[in-house]
Amino acid sequence: MARPLIGISGRRWPVAYLGGHVVAAMRDLSFDLHFSDYPRSVALAGGLPVELARDADVIEIVERLDGLVLSGGADINPDRYGHDADPNLGSVEDERDEWELQLYRAARQRNIPVLAICRGFQLVNVASGGTLVQHVEIDEGAGHPQWDVDGRSATHSAEIASGTVTSRYLAQNLQVNSLHHQTVAELGNGLIPSAYASDGVVEGFETEDGRVIGVQWHPELLSAPDPLFQWLVEAASASLT
């Protein structure tokens, strides 16, 4: 059987972000950025990863995919959920917001499985009518965020809710990393909490049909092959039979 094709979203940045290494003739160009841990995790789980660009019709792209990863990155514009910007809001990327919202809606329309990570987790919550806490201080709660710790280190606990699809793949008491400064405020419609930090913050959710799993941490930086990527590839493979 062919390996399932898993699309991975990413960033688009001005070349100027590279600083002094850019020659003058290229300073007005842009580049697409995909952290290599995402496709590596897909491949280790048995999938065929493809890094997506935003230069073609979203529906046509998703029609070719068997699964989707919504990756981490910049904050989502609070205009998307009707809130004013917090002074501590990070950078926003409106074009990426719109592109990934379209990707997510097309994936749901086709009923392909979606793994939403960090920013992706927040985007799915917003797409489902939820809201976000725009900034959590470093010294608050269960240790989110932890910018001064290696992102490959598991640094705080997450309690996995029993009876969820997520609980079939992850231990009930899990150690995870923490690279986010935003959290779920109001949970979106149709989302079932599947993981909690020790302070009660929702760290994971899934849709009622079990076709979308979202987590606030970065599993691509932890164990390999990661169980959540195995879920994604298994769910995508099942659709091929």
C-alpha positions as CSV (number, residue, x, y, z in Angstrom):
1,M,0.0,0.0,0.0
2,A,1.2,3.5,-0.8
3,R,2.2,5.6,2.1
4,P,-0.3,8.4,2.9
5,L,0.6,11.9,1.7
6,I,0.7,14.3,4.7
7,G,0.7,18.0,4.0
8,I,2.5,20.4,6.4
9,S,1.8,24.1,6.7
10,G,4.6,26.6,7.2
11,R,5.6,30.2,7.3
12,R,6.4,32.8,4.6
13,W,8.9,35.5,5.6
14,P,10.6,38.4,3.9
15,V,14.2,37.5,2.9
16,A,15.2,40.6,5.0
17,Y,14.6,38.4,8.1
18,L,17.9,36.7,7.3
19,G,19.7,39.9,8.1
20,G,23.1,40.8,6.7
21,H,23.5,37.6,4.7
22,V,21.2,38.8,1.9
23,V,22.6,40.5,-1.2
24,A,20.8,43.7,-2.2
25,A,19.3,42.1,-5.3
26,M,17.3,39.7,-3.2
27,R,16.1,41.8,-0.3
28,D,12.6,42.3,-1.6
29,L,12.0,38.5,-2.0
30,S,10.3,36.1,0.3
31,F,11.1,32.5,1.4
32,D,9.0,29.7,2.8
33,L,10.1,28.2,6.1
34,H,9.3,24.7,7.3
35,F,11.1,23.3,10.4
36,S,12.6,20.0,9.5
37,D,11.3,18.2,12.6
38,Y,7.7,18.1,11.2
39,P,8.4,16.2,7.9
40,R,10.9,14.0,9.8
41,S,8.3,13.0,12.3
42,V,5.8,12.3,9.6
43,A,8.3,10.1,7.7
44,L,9.3,8.2,10.9
45,A,5.7,7.4,11.6
46,G,5.4,5.9,8.1
47,G,3.9,8.8,6.2
48,L,5.1,10.7,3.1
49,P,5.6,14.3,4.0
50,V,5.1,17.3,1.7
51,E,5.7,20.9,2.7
52,L,2.9,23.1,1.5
53,A,3.2,26.4,-0.3
54,R,0.3,28.9,-0.5
55,D,0.5,29.6,-4.3
56,A,-2.3,27.3,-5.5
57,D,-5.9,26.7,-4.8
58,V,-6.3,25.3,-1.3
59,I,-9.1,22.9,-2.3
60,E,-7.1,21.5,-5.1
61,I,-4.1,21.0,-2.7
62,V,-6.2,19.3,0.0
63,E,-7.8,17.0,-2.6
64,R,-4.4,15.5,-3.1
65,L,-3.7,15.0,0.6
66,D,-4.4,12.1,2.9
67,G,-3.7,14.1,6.1
68,L,-2.7,17.5,7.3
69,V,-0.3,19.0,9.9
70,L,-1.0,22.6,11.1
71,S,2.3,23.7,12.4
72,G,3.5,26.2,15.0
73,G,4.5,29.8,14.6
74,A,3.2,33.4,15.1
75,D,0.2,34.5,17.1
76,I,-3.2,34.5,15.5
77,N,-4.6,38.0,14.9
78,P,-7.2,38.6,17.8
79,D,-9.4,40.2,15.2
80,R,-10.2,36.6,14.2
81,Y,-12.0,36.1,17.5
82,G,-13.3,39.6,18.1
83,H,-10.8,40.7,20.8
84,D,-8.6,43.8,20.9
85,A,-4.8,43.2,20.8
86,D,-3.1,42.7,24.1
87,P,0.1,44.8,24.6
88,N,2.1,41.6,24.9
89,L,0.7,40.1,21.6
90,G,3.5,38.7,19.5
91,S,3.9,39.1,15.7
92,V,0.8,38.2,13.6
93,E,0.7,37.0,10.0
94,D,-2.7,37.7,8.5
95,E,-2.0,35.9,5.2
96,R,-1.0,32.8,7.0
97,D,-4.1,33.0,9.2
98,E,-6.3,33.1,6.2
99,W,-4.4,30.4,4.3
100,E,-4.4,27.9,7.2
101,L,-8.1,28.6,8.0
102,Q,-8.9,27.7,4.4
103,L,-6.6,24.6,4.7
104,Y,-8.4,23.5,7.8
105,R,-11.9,24.0,6.4
106,A,-11.0,22.1,3.3
107,A,-9.5,19.3,5.3
108,R,-12.7,19.0,7.4
109,Q,-14.8,19.1,4.2
110,R,-12.8,16.1,2.9
111,N,-12.8,14.4,6.3
112,I,-9.0,13.8,6.3
113,P,-7.3,13.7,9.7
114,V,-5.6,16.8,11.0
115,L,-2.9,17.1,13.7
116,A,-2.8,20.7,15.0
117,I,0.3,21.7,16.9
118,C,0.8,24.8,19.1
119,R,-0.3,27.7,16.8
120,G,-2.2,25.1,14.8
121,F,-4.0,24.1,18.0
122,Q,-4.9,27.7,18.6
123,L,-6.0,28.2,15.0
124,V,-8.4,25.2,15.2
125,N,-9.9,26.6,18.4
126,V,-10.5,30.0,16.8
127,A,-11.9,28.3,13.6
128,S,-14.4,26.5,15.9
129,G,-15.6,29.8,17.5
130,G,-13.2,29.7,20.5
131,T,-11.0,32.5,22.0
132,L,-7.5,32.8,23.3
133,V,-5.6,34.2,26.3
134,Q,-3.2,36.4,24.4
135,H,-0.3,36.3,26.8
136,V,0.7,34.1,29.8
137,E,3.7,35.3,31.8
138,I,6.6,33.0,32.1
139,D,6.3,32.6,35.9
140,E,2.6,31.8,35.9
141,G,0.7,28.6,36.1
142,A,2.2,25.3,35.0
143,G,5.3,26.6,33.3
144,H,4.1,28.0,30.0
145,P,6.1,29.3,28.3
146,Q,9.6,28.1,28.9
147,W,11.8,29.9,26.4
148,D,15.0,29.4,28.3
149,V,14.8,25.5,28.1
150,D,15.8,23.3,25.2
151,G,12.6,22.7,23.2
152,R,13.5,19.0,23.0
153,S,13.2,18.7,26.8
154,A,10.0,17.7,28.4
155,T,9.5,20.2,31.2
156,H,6.0,20.1,32.6
157,S,3.2,17.6,33.0
158,A,0.0,17.1,31.0
159,E,-2.9,15.0,32.2
160,I,-4.5,13.0,29.3
161,A,-8.3,12.6,29.6
162,S,-9.4,9.0,29.6
163,G,-11.8,7.8,26.9
164,T,-10.4,10.1,24.2
165,V,-8.8,9.1,21.0
166,T,-5.7,10.9,22.3
167,S,-5.6,8.6,25.4
168,R,-5.2,5.6,23.1
169,Y,-1.8,6.9,22.0
170,L,-0.4,8.8,25.0
171,A,0.2,7.9,28.6
172,Q,-2.2,9.3,31.2
173,N,0.5,11.4,32.9
174,L,2.7,12.9,30.2
175,Q,5.8,15.1,30.3
176,V,5.7,17.7,27.5
177,N,7.6,20.8,26.3
178,S,6.2,24.3,26.5
179,L,7.0,26.9,23.8
180,H,3.8,28.9,23.8
181,H,2.7,32.2,25.5
182,Q,-0.9,31.9,24.5
183,T,-3.6,29.5,25.8
184,V,-7.2,28.6,25.2
185,A,-9.7,30.9,26.9
186,E,-13.1,29.7,25.6
187,L,-13.0,26.3,24.0
188,G,-14.4,26.2,20.5
189,N,-17.7,24.5,19.5
190,G,-17.5,20.7,19.1
191,L,-14.0,20.4,20.7
192,I,-13.5,17.8,23.5
193,P,-10.7,18.5,26.0
194,S,-8.2,15.7,25.9
195,A,-5.3,17.1,27.9
196,Y,-4.8,19.5,30.8
197,A,-1.8,21.2,32.4
198,S,-1.5,21.1,36.2
199,D,-3.1,24.6,36.4
200,G,-6.2,23.4,34.5
201,V,-5.3,25.0,31.2
202,V,-6.5,23.0,28.2
203,E,-3.3,21.5,26.6
204,G,-5.1,19.2,24.1
205,F,-8.4,18.7,22.4
206,E,-10.0,16.6,19.7
207,T,-13.2,16.9,17.6
208,E,-16.2,14.8,18.3
209,D,-15.6,12.6,15.3
210,G,-12.0,11.9,16.3
211,R,-10.6,13.2,13.0
212,V,-8.8,16.2,14.5
213,I,-6.3,16.1,17.4
214,G,-4.8,19.4,18.7
215,V,-2.0,19.8,21.3
216,Q,-0.4,22.9,22.7
217,W,3.0,21.3,23.0
218,H,5.4,20.4,20.2
219,P,5.4,16.6,19.8
220,E,7.7,16.8,16.8
221,L,10.5,17.8,19.1
222,L,10.0,14.9,21.6
223,S,10.0,11.1,21.1
224,A,10.4,9.7,17.6
225,P,8.4,8.3,16.1
226,D,5.9,10.4,18.1
227,P,2.6,8.6,19.0
228,L,0.5,11.5,17.7
229,F,2.2,11.4,14.3
230,Q,1.6,7.6,14.3
231,W,-2.1,8.4,14.9
232,L,-2.1,10.8,12.0
233,V,-0.5,8.4,9.6
234,E,-2.7,5.5,10.8
235,A,-5.9,7.6,10.4
236,A,-4.7,8.8,6.9
237,S,-3.8,5.2,5.9
238,A,-7.2,3.9,6.9
239,S,-8.8,6.3,4.5
240,L,-6.8,4.7,1.6
241,T,-8.2,1.2,2.1
